Amino acid sequence: MSQSAHRSKVASKLDKAAKRAQRRQHISHDSDSDSEVEVEWGQKLHPTETTNSTTGNERRITRHSGLSNKNEYKSVLVNGTEYHAGQTIQIRSSSSHEDQPYLGLIFKLWENEAGEKQMVTRWLLRKGEMFLGKKKALVEDVGDREVLYSNSDDLVNPDLILGELEVCGDKRFKTMSVKKQTEEVWVCRRYFNEHTAFVGELDWDEFYRLGRALDPVVEREMFAHVEKKKPLGKEAATLIGRAKVAARRARGGAAAATTGGSTARKGAAGRTKKRKADSDVDMEDNSENSGDEPDTEDESFAPAEMAPPAKDLPTRTASRTPARATRGKAVPGAKRRMRLQDLQHPASVTATILKRASKILTATSSTNSSSGKTIYETARQRLHVSAVPDTLPCREDEFAEIYGSLYNAIEERNSMCMYISGVPGTGKTATVYEVIRTLQENSEDGELSEFQYIELNGMKMTEPSQAYAQLWQAISGGEKATPRHAAQLLERHFSAPSPRRHTYVVLMDELDLLVTKSQSIMYNFFDWPHRPHAKLIVIAIANTMDLPERMLSHKVSSRLGLTRINFQPYTHLQLMTIVMSRLEGCLAFDSDAVELCARKISAVSGDARRALDVCRRAVEMVETEAEEKAVENDSGSSREDLLVTMLVIDRAVKEMYASGQIAFIQSAPLQHKVFLVALRAAIRKAGVPEVSLGDVAFIHRQLCQMHELSVPSYEQISAVCAQLGATRCILTESSLLDVHQLVRLAIAEDDITVALRPDALFQKICVS
Amino acid sequence: MGVSDIGLVRQTLLNRLYGRTQPSTLVGLSTQLSSIHSLLHRTVANLEGNSVLLIGPRGSGKSTLIQKALSLLHHHKPQQEHGQEQGQEQKKTHHVVRLSGFIHTTDKIALRDIARQLLITQDLENILIGSFSDAFTYILQQMRTDSSDRPTPLVFILEEFDLLAQHPKQSLLYTLFDIAQQSQRQTPIAVVGVTARVDVMDLLEKRVKSRFSHRQVYVQYTRSLEEFAQIVREALSTGDPGFDHRVDEVLADAPVRAYILEAYEFSKDPRRALRVFASAVARLSQLRPALSLDEIRESVGRERASAKMQVLRGISLLELYLLVAMRGLLGTGSGKFNFEMVYAEYKLFMSRYVMGSSGSMKVYKKPVAMKAFETLVELEIVRGVGEGNATAGGASGRNDLLAASGRAPKEYRMVQMMLEPGQVVELVEAREDVPAVVRRWAQQ
């Protein structure tokens, strides 16, 4: 309360400035809107009255910054018509593809410090305006003229008010004429809690007549679940992320212990540490419960209740609410309780994870038992890049951070931008997918609000501006538009209030391909989240860490914000853990072999895909070896004895990274070799990297004469040159230039020496 | 050997010589074959996505190898399905899609052809509007709805892979590799890239590279002449003892053997060695059921003859003198000259050696010489400087010269001779109607 008092003081100080600003705002509004709309304040709400009436929704209101109780009003005059708080109204719709106005109820009117007139509208949701996800069946029977009173509200500019709206209860509606029923009047029978997708009966006529909508007590009773939805602090959210990771890992712990080797031990140590962190949370929780909160409702926080799955949560909170509602005053320990509630999340989260884990476990065990696969086959399958791991090892911190930020943003219905960078194969996209999957599970369980997930990939678009069209298609539910039109529609969509809004999570993969000359696409995508009504979360993924600095103009990178996560290339320990985690329980590998592979790959790129590919290739090699052996021995029993050893890994790495050039030169036809040697000699003689074919041919023929080889004609030499050019061992100009074309070596001179050393003839040639 | 038999033999051999069918055995490529085959087999049988690059110089047997591996896959099929589906309509275990960088120069053309090869006709025009990835996913979906429970694996053969890598953004390769590396749930695909370029990995963009499995199979030329000869022999063998005996006879003939050795030394490409047999095989008939050795020797002679020398054999004496004059100029400067310089050189020679001694040789006037010079330009024995670069877009700085020489009168345009000095000498030696003075001149 002191906070708001302080704010009002500031407000009065700024009174003059505010008035000026108001005038300015008026002007700007006039230029914006098609017709001039005059907005005046009506009756002012009494300050003392305000204090009482707002205690209930205090928290919700303070979310909109710049609110001051002193400047609240009871009514507003738009074009001379007075609208009271609590009245139902029609609001001009923002998007072009719907001609019907939005329906709402004025919930609150006030003037902020800047002197702008603000209005909070509570939406009356029509058919199709509710986002229910899987609970769609609950409100399938909504009639054409029926609206549902909801707790979704939005900041709307008062000048968007179109006029009054007549809404009546079920009983009165039935008495009306058909014409009225179908054209003028809306009926309201039920209310809808957006957060929990709960639908309840409502006697609208009485509710409306008594102005119950503004009554905090009624509000609390009706939308009790809102209380539970305390936004988490960032630390708390990250904590949840960690807890989640820990829970996921705990599952695989037992199996890993058997794999042996130093890695497994290390991994296990990491796991127990995580688990410890998790139990720390629990302990803290318990101490809070037993300690300073002798309040009645705290019994519901008893440790025993930490375990049950998330499903129990809604009922529990529901039973708790009456007590809370009657209390009606601020509790001194409120802060502590908030933390308690925060900490309550990990438990429920863990529960969902465990639920899912058991599901996966049963699934995997069933596949294991059903198939008589060899260890090689299992290993190969698990090492395939496409095999989606249950958890992403070594990305726990990143997971926690992304999860935490997204969870918070979705929960608070905020917008945000996030930039994720890292070289290919470091698990950027996989981590984000994982986060999204977890969040989707959360929201299915009713723990988190609904959100829509949209994926855009720069690589999968014909041109950058396609991003608009794709986003619009996803948002509007399949509408097609040209990129330009879509951009306009999106612009309007994100800058205007609408009841049809839920949170969008947009993933922009391969961001660097969306960079255009004017950078307008990125500018827009990062600007929309900053609009007050947007509820848009943009996650951008790119390969380069310094893309914002290097390629984006300042106005774009400034909008991108500071939430940046960089995925470092995997270190060899991490790569080892990744491979080991996939090989849990599969004994095809020598642990040193995994380490060697991890070290080799981390030295080159730190690309997890590569490490997995190398291991998979190694398994294949061993498999063929084992098969050959089995054929030799003619006994199937010794088949599974061979392990993937360091030698095999070494061979696999060599095979993948070997350039075939030396082998290529060695197998080349005689005259090709002579040509390469002649070219090298010509280059050395000329002292420049490029020589003309004529010079090379001259030396070539000389060499052949000296060593009694058949002397080729010039045509033959130029054919040899063309053939070598096709393999890019040498670079040539157009063959139209014939003997005058310039030729240059594209392979290292040393490679030629190394390749030809074993050949006695060429030893002679090279010496001469 | 009956009428139909010889006709059949002719057809079989011609198909082989022109690469329409594959030889029955592969020489020296067994390891490569087994690795490619097992990879494809895993995609078809275990539904796992795979990608591999097959790298080897031209004529080393890459396409043959793939063809062989694919036909082996087909051989596997009946074994698997023998018991259950005998009466029913046989479902294909996999589909093969072939793309070539030469033909499919843009993603759109490639997409259209993929759809055509997979027999998808529905909404084709509509899906082609979108991006490659969208359209491709749609095609894969269509494939899924066709087959009921088990997805039909796709095998993509990308010939001239390096050219496909030059498509903007490499979105075709990105999409294919991306699906190959995560295709457990979707349609599993195997991507086999075929290329002659050893530096092909450097062409891939980093995110495309990361998605590629880095499996590379190198195909090399045969290491020995015996193997090479064996490949040639395999290609010509029919299984008919009489005919095969004749083939052995032909191959033992000295000029033919020399030619095969030459082919081995210069390219190791069996197709080059087999080329000489084409005309003889084509003339097989009931009346002449055996390969004619003369025919083959003749075509060997044709193969070995230098095209440039053939053209030059018929030029007039004046034109030859001009060439000799140009050769004389080569020693003096940068190798570039114009008509005026060549004519001056010619006149100098004539005044010094010919005019004084006999007078039997006539000094042609400038316009006549100009005509001869133009003939040489038409034959492209002489080329304007920079013309080759204009098409190749090659080294810098030359285009300016071209522009300058383009504006100059034709007598002063700078040209180059497309012959080595040795070739000019050869040419003069080969002619009998050249006076001895000129011979001496040419040999200076």
Interface residues (C-beta under 8 A of the other chain):
Chain A: E377 R380 Q381 H384 V385 S386 A387 V388 V423 P424 G425 N457 M459 K460 M461 T462 Q466 E510 L513 N543 D607 R609 R610 D613 R617 E620 T624 E655 M656 Y657 A658 S659 G660 Q661 A663 F664 Q666 S667 A668 P669 L670 Q671 H672 G694 A697 F698 R701 L709 S710 P712 S713 Y714 E715 Q716 A719 V720 Q723 A726 T727 R728 C729 E733 S734 L736 L737 D738 V739 H740 Q741 L742 A746 I747
Chain B: S34 S38 N46 E48 G49 I55 P57 R58 G130 S131 F132 S133 D134 K169 S171 Y174 T175 Q181 Q182 S183 Q184 A196 R197 V198 D199 M201 K206 R207 K209 S210 R211 S213 H214 R215 Q216 Y218 Q220 Y221 T222 R223 E262 Y264 E265 F266 S267 K268 S306 A307 K308 G335 R383 E387 G388 N389 T391 A392 G394 A395 Q416 M418 L419 E420 G422 Q423
